[in-house]
C-alpha cells in the first residue's frame, strides 16, 4: 500500500494534468470561437454593399472589400499597398494631408470624397472613417462609404429645373404686367377725360373716383409683377406698416364680406421698415 506522501503526490500530479487538459480545451474553444468571429466579420465585409476599406496613418491601403474595388473598376487586390491619395480626383489630392491630420487629431472624419475610377471617370463617395488604436497592432483607419454620384446628379438637376422654372415665371410675370399696364392706360385715360367734364353729377363723379382708385391699385400690382420679372427696380424706402395696413382696410373688408368681422389692431410704437411701398 503506498505511503501517504506518495499518494498525495500522485493526486497532485493527476490534478495538474487535468488542469492542463482543461486549459488546453478552453484555449482551443476560445480559438475556435475567435476563428468563427473572424469568419463572420470577413463574410460581412466581403458581401456588404457598402464601400469598406482600411488604411494606415500614411494613407496606405491595407484592405478593401469587393464593393469598394468594383465601384472604382478594380479588383480588391489591386488597391492593397497603394496610397489612397492615388484614387482621389487630381483636383482634390492636395486635401488628403488635411484629411489625415484630422484623423490623427480627432480619431474620425466624415465628408464627401471625389474619387477616380480606373476608366478615368469620377465618382462621389460620402464617407465616415474612424481611427482604431489597439494593443500590439499598428493604428489603422476603418473607412465606410456609400456612392452618392447619382444622388448628387439628381439634386443638381432639380436645382437647375427650379432655377429654370423661376426664370420662366419671371418672364411670364413681366409679359402679364406689360399687358395689364396697357389696359390700365386706357382705363385711367378714359376716366380722367370723364372727370374733366364738369357737368358730371356727384354720383357719377364718385363712381369715377372709385375707378381711379382701383386703377391706381392695379398700377401698384403692375409694379409688383415687373419687380418679380426683374423689369422694375425695387424702390426701397422707410415704410409705416400701420399706414400700409390702414390703406388696405377698405379692400380687405370688401374681400371678407359680411360673413366675417375685420378688426385692425395697430401698434403706434411699431418702428418703420425698409421696403417697397408698392
KADAFEN-V274010 format. One record per helix or strand. SS is the DSSP state (a for helix, b for strand). FROM is the first residue (numbers start at 1). TO is the last residue. Records with the same first field share a line. If there is no record, write none. Layout:
SS->FROM-TO + FROM-TO
This chain:
a->4-47 + 66-71 + 76-79 + 84-87 + 90-106 + 149-195 + 202-228 + 241-259
b->51-55 + 60-64 + 83-83 + 88-88 + 108-116 + 122-132 + 140-147 + 236-239 + 273-276
